[in-house]
Structure formats: C-alpha cells, structure tokens
Amino acid sequence: MKHCFFTLAAWLILVHLSNAPAQIPADLLEQATQLGEQLAREHLPADLLDQFEFPSPEMWNDFWGNVTSTLESGSLEDLAWMKPAVESAIEMLRLVPVGAPYADWLEQRLDYFDM
C-alpha cells in the first residue's frame, strides 16, 4: 500500500515537472505514466484496483498548485511530508530512457525536502 502511495505521488511530481522551467517532453510524461500504472497493477490487489481511480491531469494540476505554494511558503512540515514522493519520482525518472536530465534537476532540489 505504501508503494502505491509513492507511485501515485511520483506521477504527481511528473505532472508538476511538466510545468517546470525545463519542460518534460510529452513522450517522457506518457512513459512515466504508463510505468506508474504498470507498477500499481503489479503491486496492488485486483479488488483494490477496482476501487481506485487513477488521478486525472486536472487533479494533478490542483495538487501541484498546492505543492508550488508549499515550496514558496517553505513550510518545513509540508516539505518533509513530500520528500518520499520526490525520491520516488527521481527513481521513476531514472527508469525512463530520457528521464535522466529531469531526475538530475529534481535531485538537485532534494535538499529543500530534507527537513
């Protein structure tokens, strides 16, 4: 269950990165999304998957509006809460062939989440 949360959170990270100064190509976002869904399907029981709705892009954008606000506000509690999701996103980006530069970009900012 914990793995599922981090996988979903990593998807949300990727959506946020698509709005970052260094744009993530659509094919990378698609590959990462497919990888996240594949991981969820491999690691979650079928009955849980039946109850689960994968987040829509609108939900992700709303979530990352909150993430941006948190980064700007510097809330130590919120930044610490996000660290596992950031680490998962870095791992996922490293699995996608063109994801390395974006993983590097995010990894350079990992200290912000290390509170």
C-alpha positions as CSV (number, residue, x, y, z in Angstrom):
1,M,0.0,0.0,0.0
2,K,2.9,2.4,0.8
3,H,4.4,1.6,-2.6
4,C,1.1,2.6,-4.2
5,F,1.1,6.0,-2.5
6,F,4.6,6.7,-3.5
7,T,3.9,5.7,-7.1
8,L,0.9,8.0,-7.3
9,A,2.8,10.8,-5.7
10,A,5.6,10.3,-8.2
11,W,3.0,10.7,-11.0
12,L,2.0,14.0,-9.4
13,I,5.7,15.1,-9.3
14,L,5.9,14.4,-13.0
15,V,2.9,16.5,-13.8
16,H,4.4,19.3,-11.8
17,L,7.7,18.9,-13.7
18,S,5.8,19.2,-16.9
19,N,5.1,22.8,-15.8
20,A,8.7,23.4,-14.7
21,P,11.1,25.7,-16.5
22,A,12.8,22.8,-18.2
23,Q,9.7,21.2,-19.9
24,I,9.4,17.5,-19.8
25,P,8.6,16.1,-23.3
26,A,5.2,14.6,-23.7
27,D,6.6,11.2,-24.5
28,L,8.5,11.1,-21.2
29,L,5.4,12.0,-19.3
30,E,3.5,9.3,-21.2
31,Q,6.2,6.7,-20.5
32,A,6.3,7.6,-16.8
33,T,2.6,7.5,-16.5
34,Q,2.5,4.1,-18.1
35,L,5.2,2.9,-15.8
36,G,3.3,4.1,-12.8
37,E,0.1,2.4,-13.9
38,Q,2.1,-0.8,-14.6
39,L,3.7,-0.7,-11.1
40,A,0.3,-0.2,-9.5
41,R,-1.2,-3.1,-11.4
42,E,1.7,-5.3,-10.5
43,H,1.7,-4.5,-6.8
44,L,-1.9,-3.9,-5.8
45,P,-4.6,-6.5,-5.4
46,A,-7.3,-6.6,-8.1
47,D,-10.0,-5.7,-5.6
48,L,-8.2,-2.5,-4.6
49,L,-7.5,-1.6,-8.2
50,D,-11.3,-1.9,-8.9
51,Q,-11.9,0.7,-6.2
52,F,-9.2,3.0,-7.4
53,E,-9.5,5.8,-9.9
54,F,-6.2,7.0,-11.3
55,P,-5.8,10.7,-10.9
56,S,-6.8,13.0,-13.8
57,P,-4.5,15.7,-15.1
58,E,-6.8,18.3,-13.5
59,M,-6.4,16.6,-10.1
60,W,-2.6,16.6,-10.6
61,N,-2.6,20.2,-11.6
62,D,-4.6,21.1,-8.5
63,F,-2.3,19.1,-6.3
64,W,0.8,20.7,-7.8
65,G,-0.7,24.2,-7.3
66,N,-0.5,23.2,-3.6
67,V,3.0,21.9,-4.0
68,T,4.1,25.1,-5.6
69,S,2.6,27.1,-2.7
70,T,4.3,24.8,-0.2
71,L,7.7,25.3,-1.9
72,E,7.2,29.1,-1.9
73,S,6.0,29.2,1.7
74,G,8.8,27.0,2.9
75,S,6.6,25.0,5.3
76,L,9.0,22.6,6.9
77,E,6.3,20.1,7.8
78,D,4.8,20.0,4.3
79,L,8.3,19.8,2.6
80,A,9.2,16.9,4.8
81,W,5.9,15.2,4.0
82,M,6.7,15.4,0.3
83,K,10.2,14.0,0.4
84,P,9.3,10.3,-0.1
85,A,7.3,11.3,-3.2
86,V,10.2,13.3,-4.6
87,E,12.6,10.4,-4.0
88,S,10.1,8.0,-5.8
89,A,9.8,10.4,-8.7
90,I,13.6,10.5,-9.1
91,E,13.7,6.7,-9.1
92,M,10.9,6.6,-11.8
93,L,12.6,9.2,-13.9
94,R,15.8,7.2,-13.9
95,L,13.9,4.2,-15.3
96,V,12.7,6.1,-18.3
97,P,15.4,6.5,-21.0
98,V,15.0,10.2,-21.5
99,G,14.3,10.9,-17.8
100,A,17.9,11.3,-16.5
101,P,18.1,15.1,-17.0
102,Y,14.8,15.6,-15.2
103,A,15.8,13.3,-12.4
104,D,19.0,15.3,-12.1
105,W,17.0,18.5,-12.0
106,L,14.8,17.2,-9.2
107,E,17.6,15.6,-7.3
108,Q,19.4,19.0,-7.2
109,R,16.4,20.3,-5.3
110,L,16.0,17.3,-3.0
111,D,17.7,19.2,-0.1
112,Y,14.6,21.5,0.0
113,F,12.6,18.5,1.1
114,D,15.1,17.2,3.6
115,M,13.8,18.9,6.7
